[in-house]
């Protein structure tokens, strides 16, 4: 386990305002930091941020799927 602090830069905007590319890069940084740190105390915070990123990506994918099906109101 690495004891150095995770080098995950906080995005300049809220998760919901990140582009898909920014969201994907942020996800990879968080996943790497969580894997590297194992059970260090900071991991809980990183896992929460990662869950937020994954939820945002899932929401965007749901919207894309609904739009492709021609869902009313979208």
PyMOL commands that set and color helices and strands:
alter all, ss='L'
color gray80, all
select helices_A, chain A and resi 15-17+20-37+43-69
alter helices_A, ss='H'
color red, helices_A
deselect
rebuild
show_as cartoon
